[in-house]
Amino acid sequence: MPAEIRADWATKDFYQVLGVPKTATQAEIKKAYRKLARENHPDSNPGDSRKHDTFKSVAEAYDVVGDPERRKAYDDYRTQVATGPFPGGFGGGGGGFRPPGGFDISDVIRGHAGGFGDVFGDFFGGAGAGSQRPGQSARARPIRGSDVETSATIGFTDSVEGVTISLRLTSDSPCPECKGTGGKPGTKPHICTTCEGAGFVVSGVGGAFSLNETCPTCHGRQLVYDESCPVCHGSGRGTSARSIQARIPAGVRDGQRIRIKGKGGAGENGGPAGDLFVTVKVAPHRLFGRKDDNLTIDVPISFDEAALGADVKIPTLGGAPVTLKIPAGTPNGRTFRVRGRGAKKKDGTNGDLLATVQVQVPAVLNERAREAVAAYRAATEGSTLRSNLFEQASS
């Protein structure tokens, strides 16, 4: 199925929103989106409406140009908008585009029962919204369902290993009484006279260029009824509550936005369902942390283990314990890497476990321990540990 074209794409530069050139690779687009999403995420900027709006704009831009198929449709559409379907495009004098022959582009659009869909044909993915011809029965065009946003909180272990969760959703859906037509059941439809069955009306978006917008009378359905549905009052829309099972992939990060295709609002007249976007929040773990695709852990060790060396057994997340070989003379804060015991990466491999040792100083010593430490002090008397401290302070 061809990518959906939206009229508002004509006035939105998604590359500028993400701060990348039009020639950017998909990897560069993803990197820019992640950076801006982190900087402007509502959870990190509570009460900052400007950053909240920026986050929404960034998410919308990435939803389009982050998908290769939708990006191509977006680029083609904006190129067509800039050049127009006739020589010279839609630009020109203040009176709007008027090709040879003395007719206006709006006349062309109005003169086709299918509107823009017949003028541009395959560019919009097939026949126009109202592609009926004289003698054909009225038939409403399919309308894609709305996208749905929700959030879910999962445990730290589930974020590393992946989990299937149950989500309770309330979304826009066709009215159960009229099945989305907007008319009273039992009444017959007729073609909307406002848009002449096209499903849209022509309006200006700036300068001399005109663009189609959803018809305010039939709401894009092309058909109207003499009597409106008593339940939805002609809107054709209602709400539905449902539960779905959603798979959260292994390795998901806190704040990551996951797109689940086809799980959004139901479409109309056989149109496809919208998508579901789930923002995942990961609960912290009491022991483990995370840094990129690596897990982290702080490991307490004693002074003698740091000084003399030791084999220290530590836990891993969801796996068997491993043994760290602490060499003699290990300083406080040194980090050891355990390969393959981190979070799942996109390529299917695992990150590492980063174990940082923390040398512990006992608050209380028994008599034998005190004597041993005193003997150590005596044995190391005259140490040059702080010999150049004052020299460096005065230099």
C-alpha positions as CSV (number, residue, x, y, z in Angstrom):
1,M,0.0,0.0,0.0
2,P,1.5,3.4,-1.0
3,A,2.5,5.8,1.8
4,E,-0.3,8.2,2.9
5,I,0.1,11.8,1.8
6,R,-1.0,14.6,4.2
7,A,-1.9,18.0,3.0
8,D,0.0,19.8,5.8
9,W,3.3,18.4,4.5
10,A,3.3,21.3,2.0
11,T,4.0,23.8,4.8
12,K,6.2,21.7,7.1
13,D,10.0,21.2,6.7
14,F,10.7,18.1,8.7
15,Y,14.4,18.2,7.9
16,Q,14.7,21.7,9.4
17,V,12.8,20.5,12.5
18,L,15.5,17.8,13.0
19,G,18.3,20.1,12.0
20,V,19.6,17.8,9.2
21,P,20.0,18.5,5.5
22,K,17.6,16.9,3.0
23,T,20.5,14.6,1.9
24,A,20.9,13.2,5.4
25,T,21.2,9.4,5.7
26,Q,18.6,7.4,7.7
27,A,21.3,6.9,10.4
28,E,22.0,10.6,10.6
29,I,18.2,11.3,10.9
30,K,17.9,8.8,13.7
31,K,20.9,10.2,15.6
32,A,19.4,13.8,15.3
33,Y,16.0,12.6,16.5
34,R,17.4,10.8,19.5
35,K,19.4,13.8,20.6
36,L,16.5,16.2,20.3
37,A,14.1,13.8,21.9
38,R,16.4,13.4,25.0
39,E,16.8,17.2,25.3
40,N,13.1,18.0,25.0
41,H,11.4,15.0,26.6
42,P,8.5,16.0,28.9
43,D,9.8,13.8,31.7
44,S,13.1,15.7,31.7
45,N,11.5,19.1,31.4
46,P,8.4,19.2,33.6
47,G,6.3,22.4,33.2
48,D,8.3,23.6,30.1
49,S,5.6,23.9,27.5
50,R,8.0,25.1,24.8
51,K,10.1,22.0,25.1
52,H,7.0,19.8,25.2
53,D,5.9,21.4,21.9
54,T,9.4,20.9,20.4
55,F,9.3,17.2,21.5
56,K,6.0,16.7,19.6
57,S,7.3,18.5,16.5
58,V,10.5,16.3,16.5
59,A,8.4,13.1,17.0
60,E,6.1,14.1,14.1
61,A,9.1,14.9,11.8
62,Y,10.9,11.6,12.7
63,D,7.6,9.6,12.1
64,V,7.7,10.8,8.5
65,V,11.3,11.1,7.4
66,G,12.5,8.4,9.7
67,D,10.5,5.9,7.6
68,P,12.1,5.4,4.1
69,E,8.8,4.9,2.4
70,R,7.0,7.9,4.0
71,R,10.1,10.0,3.5
72,K,10.1,9.3,-0.3
73,A,6.4,10.2,-0.4
74,Y,7.1,13.4,1.6
75,D,10.0,14.4,-0.7
76,D,8.0,13.7,-3.9
77,Y,5.0,15.6,-2.6
78,R,7.0,18.7,-1.6
79,T,8.8,18.7,-5.0
80,Q,5.4,18.5,-6.7
81,V,4.1,21.4,-4.5
82,A,7.1,23.5,-5.4
83,T,6.9,22.9,-9.2
84,G,3.1,22.3,-9.7
85,P,1.6,19.8,-12.2
86,F,1.8,22.3,-15.1
87,P,4.8,24.2,-16.7
88,G,5.7,27.0,-14.4
89,G,4.1,25.4,-11.3
90,F,1.5,27.1,-9.2
91,G,3.5,30.3,-8.7
92,G,3.0,33.5,-10.6
93,G,1.1,36.7,-10.2
94,G,-1.2,37.6,-7.4
95,G,-4.1,36.1,-9.3
96,G,-2.8,32.6,-8.9
97,F,-1.6,30.1,-11.6
98,R,-3.4,30.3,-14.9
99,P,-2.0,28.0,-17.6
100,P,-2.3,28.6,-21.4
101,G,-6.0,28.7,-22.4
102,G,-7.1,31.1,-19.6
103,F,-8.5,28.7,-17.0
104,D,-7.6,28.6,-13.3
105,I,-6.2,25.6,-11.5
106,S,-9.1,25.6,-9.1
107,D,-11.3,25.1,-12.2
108,V,-9.3,22.0,-13.0
109,I,-9.7,20.7,-9.4
110,R,-13.5,21.5,-9.3
111,G,-14.0,20.1,-12.8
112,H,-12.9,16.6,-11.7
113,A,-15.2,14.6,-9.6
114,G,-12.1,13.1,-8.1
115,G,-10.4,16.4,-7.4
116,F,-6.7,16.3,-6.8
117,G,-6.7,12.5,-6.9
118,D,-7.6,12.6,-10.7
119,V,-5.2,15.4,-11.5
120,F,-2.2,13.8,-9.8
121,G,-3.3,10.1,-10.3
122,D,-0.7,7.6,-9.1
123,F,1.2,10.3,-7.2
124,F,-1.4,10.0,-4.5
125,G,-1.4,6.2,-4.6
126,G,-4.3,5.5,-7.0
127,A,-7.7,7.0,-7.8
128,G,-8.7,10.2,-6.2
129,A,-10.8,10.6,-3.1
130,G,-14.0,11.0,-5.1
131,S,-13.1,9.2,-8.3
132,Q,-16.7,8.3,-9.2
133,R,-18.0,9.1,-12.7
134,P,-21.5,10.0,-13.8
135,G,-23.8,7.0,-13.5
136,Q,-21.7,5.4,-10.7
137,S,-23.2,4.9,-7.2
138,A,-21.9,7.2,-4.5
139,R,-19.2,5.5,-2.5
140,A,-17.2,7.0,0.4
141,R,-13.4,6.8,0.2
142,P,-11.4,4.8,2.8
143,I,-10.0,6.9,5.6
144,R,-7.0,5.9,7.7
145,G,-7.6,5.6,11.5
146,S,-5.9,8.0,13.9
147,D,-2.6,7.3,15.6
148,V,-2.8,6.6,19.4
149,E,-0.3,7.6,22.0
150,T,0.2,5.9,25.4
151,S,2.9,5.1,27.9
152,A,3.8,2.0,29.9
153,T,6.2,1.4,32.8
154,I,8.1,-1.8,32.9
155,G,10.7,-3.3,35.2
156,F,14.4,-3.0,34.7
157,T,14.9,-6.7,34.0
158,D,12.0,-6.7,31.5
159,S,13.6,-3.8,29.6
160,V,16.8,-5.9,29.2
161,E,15.1,-9.2,28.4
162,G,12.0,-8.0,26.6
163,V,8.4,-8.5,27.7
164,T,4.8,-8.7,26.5
165,I,2.5,-6.3,28.3
166,S,-1.2,-5.7,28.3
167,L,-2.4,-2.2,27.4
168,R,-5.9,-0.8,28.0
169,L,-6.6,1.8,25.2
170,T,-9.3,4.3,24.6
171,S,-9.2,5.6,21.0
172,D,-11.2,7.2,18.3
173,S,-13.3,4.8,16.3
174,P,-16.3,4.7,13.9
175,C,-19.6,5.3,15.6
176,P,-21.2,2.0,16.5
177,E,-24.7,3.2,15.6
178,C,-24.0,4.6,12.1
179,K,-20.8,2.6,11.4
180,G,-18.9,5.8,10.7
181,T,-21.2,7.2,8.0
182,G,-22.6,10.1,10.2
183,G,-26.1,9.4,8.9
184,K,-29.2,8.1,10.7
185,P,-29.4,4.3,10.1
186,G,-32.0,3.6,7.3
187,T,-31.6,6.9,5.5
188,K,-29.9,7.2,2.1
189,P,-26.8,9.3,1.3
190,H,-26.3,11.8,-1.4
191,I,-23.2,13.5,-2.8
192,C,-22.0,16.5,-0.7
193,T,-22.8,19.7,-2.5
194,T,-20.1,21.7,-0.7
195,C,-17.2,19.7,-2.1
196,E,-19.1,18.1,-5.0
197,G,-18.2,14.7,-3.8
198,A,-14.5,15.3,-3.8
199,G,-14.2,15.0,0.0
200,F,-12.1,18.2,0.2
201,V,-12.4,21.9,-0.6
202,V,-9.7,24.2,-2.0
203,S,-8.1,26.8,0.3
204,G,-5.1,29.0,0.2
205,V,-2.0,28.2,2.2
206,G,0.0,31.3,1.4
207,G,0.9,33.2,-1.7
208,A,-0.8,32.2,-4.9
209,F,-0.9,28.5,-4.1
210,S,-4.0,26.6,-3.2
211,L,-4.3,23.3,-1.4
212,N,-7.0,20.8,-0.6
213,E,-8.4,20.6,2.9
214,T,-11.0,18.2,4.3
215,C,-14.5,19.3,3.5
216,P,-16.1,20.8,6.7
217,T,-19.6,19.6,5.7
218,C,-19.0,15.9,4.9
219,H,-15.7,15.6,6.9
220,G,-14.0,13.9,3.9
221,R,-16.7,11.2,3.5
222,Q,-18.0,12.7,0.2
223,L,-21.5,11.8,1.2
224,V,-24.1,13.5,3.5
225,Y,-27.4,12.4,4.9
226,D,-30.6,14.3,5.3
227,E,-30.8,13.1,8.9
228,S,-27.7,12.9,11.2
229,C,-26.9,10.0,13.4
230,P,-28.6,10.6,16.8
231,V,-25.6,9.1,18.6
232,C,-22.6,10.9,17.1
233,H,-24.6,13.9,15.7
234,G,-23.2,13.4,12.3
235,S,-19.5,13.2,13.2
236,G,-19.4,9.5,12.4
237,R,-16.9,9.1,15.3
238,G,-17.1,7.5,18.7
239,T,-14.7,6.0,21.2
240,S,-13.7,2.5,21.9
241,A,-12.0,0.9,24.9
242,R,-10.0,-2.3,24.3
243,S,-7.1,-4.3,25.6
244,I,-4.2,-5.4,23.4
245,Q,-1.0,-7.3,23.9
246,A,2.1,-5.4,23.0
247,R,5.6,-6.8,22.7
248,I,8.3,-4.6,24.2
249,P,11.6,-5.6,22.6
250,A,14.7,-6.6,24.5
251,G,17.1,-3.8,25.2
252,V,14.5,-1.0,25.2
253,R,15.7,2.2,26.9
254,D,13.9,4.5,29.3
255,G,12.0,7.1,27.4
256,Q,12.1,5.2,24.1
257,R,9.1,5.5,21.8
258,I,8.0,2.3,20.1
259,R,5.7,2.2,17.1
260,I,3.3,-0.7,16.7
261,K,1.7,-0.6,13.3
262,G,-2.0,-1.1,12.8
263,K,-2.9,-0.9,16.6
264,G,-4.2,2.6,16.6
265,G,-7.7,3.9,15.9
266,A,-9.9,2.0,13.5
267,G,-10.2,3.3,9.9
268,E,-13.4,4.2,8.1
269,N,-14.9,2.6,5.0
270,G,-12.3,-0.1,4.9
271,G,-9.4,2.2,5.5
272,P,-6.4,0.9,7.5
273,A,-6.1,1.4,11.2
274,G,-3.7,4.0,12.6
275,D,-0.5,3.1,14.6
276,L,0.1,2.9,18.3
277,F,3.0,4.8,19.8
278,V,4.1,3.5,23.2
279,T,6.6,5.6,25.3
280,V,8.4,3.2,27.6
281,K,9.4,4.2,31.1
282,V,11.8,1.8,32.9
283,A,11.8,1.5,36.6
284,P,15.2,1.6,38.3
285,H,17.0,-1.5,39.7
286,R,18.3,-1.7,43.2
287,L,21.7,-3.1,42.1
288,F,22.2,-2.7,38.4
289,G,22.3,0.5,36.2
290,R,22.6,1.0,32.5
291,K,25.0,2.9,30.2
292,D,24.1,2.7,26.5
293,D,24.0,-1.1,25.8
294,N,26.1,-1.9,28.9
295,L,24.9,-2.7,32.4
296,T,26.7,-1.3,35.4
297,I,27.2,-2.5,39.0
298,D,29.2,-1.2,42.0
299,V,31.2,-4.0,43.7
300,P,32.4,-3.3,47.3
301,I,35.9,-4.8,48.2
302,S,38.0,-4.6,51.3
303,F,41.4,-2.9,51.7
304,D,43.3,-6.1,51.8
305,E,41.5,-7.4,48.6
306,A,42.5,-4.2,46.8
307,A,46.1,-4.3,48.2
308,L,46.8,-8.0,47.9
309,G,44.5,-9.1,45.1
310,A,41.5,-11.5,45.2
311,D,38.9,-13.4,43.3
312,V,35.5,-11.8,43.8
313,K,32.3,-13.4,42.8
314,I,29.6,-11.0,41.6
315,P,26.0,-11.5,40.3
316,T,24.8,-10.9,36.7
317,L,21.3,-9.9,35.6
318,G,19.3,-13.0,35.0
319,G,22.4,-15.2,34.6
320,A,25.0,-17.2,36.5
321,P,27.5,-15.3,38.8
322,V,30.9,-14.5,37.4
323,T,34.3,-14.1,39.1
324,L,36.3,-10.9,38.9
325,K,40.1,-11.3,39.3
326,I,41.2,-8.3,41.3
327,P,44.9,-7.8,40.8
328,A,47.1,-6.6,43.6
329,G,47.2,-2.9,44.0
330,T,43.8,-2.2,42.4
331,P,42.8,1.5,43.1
332,N,39.3,2.5,44.2
333,G,37.0,3.2,41.3
334,R,38.6,0.9,38.8
335,T,36.1,-0.6,36.3
336,F,36.3,-4.2,35.0
337,R,34.4,-5.4,31.9
338,V,32.6,-8.7,31.7
339,R,31.9,-9.4,28.0
340,G,28.4,-10.2,26.8
341,R,26.5,-9.7,30.1
342,G,24.8,-6.4,29.2
343,A,21.6,-5.4,27.4
344,K,20.5,-6.8,24.0
345,K,21.7,-4.7,21.0
346,K,19.8,-4.2,17.8
347,D,22.1,-6.6,16.0
348,G,21.1,-9.4,18.4
349,T,24.4,-9.4,20.4
350,N,24.7,-8.3,24.0
351,G,26.5,-5.4,25.6
352,D,28.9,-5.8,28.5
353,L,28.6,-5.7,32.3
354,L,30.8,-2.9,33.8
355,A,31.8,-3.7,37.4
356,T,33.3,-0.8,39.3
357,V,35.1,-1.7,42.6
358,Q,34.6,0.5,45.7
359,V,37.2,0.0,48.4
360,Q,35.4,-0.1,51.8
361,V,37.0,1.4,55.0
362,P,35.7,-0.4,58.1
363,A,34.0,1.9,60.6
364,V,34.9,-0.4,63.6
365,L,38.0,-2.6,64.0
366,N,38.3,-5.5,66.5
367,E,41.5,-5.8,68.5
368,R,43.3,-8.1,66.2
369,A,42.4,-6.0,63.1
370,R,43.5,-2.8,64.9
371,E,46.9,-4.4,65.8
372,A,47.3,-5.5,62.2
373,V,46.6,-2.1,60.8
374,A,49.0,-0.5,63.4
375,A,51.7,-2.9,62.3
376,Y,51.0,-1.9,58.7
377,R,51.4,1.7,59.6
378,A,54.7,1.0,61.4
379,A,55.9,-1.0,58.4
380,T,55.2,1.9,56.0
381,E,56.4,4.7,58.1
382,G,58.2,7.3,56.1
383,S,56.0,6.8,53.1
384,T,56.3,9.4,50.4
385,L,52.6,9.4,49.7
386,R,52.1,13.1,50.3
387,S,55.7,14.3,49.8
388,N,55.0,16.6,46.8
389,L,51.5,17.7,47.9
390,F,52.7,21.2,49.1
391,E,55.1,21.7,46.2
392,Q,52.2,21.2,43.8
393,A,49.9,23.6,45.9
394,S,52.5,26.4,45.7
395,S,53.4,26.0,42.0
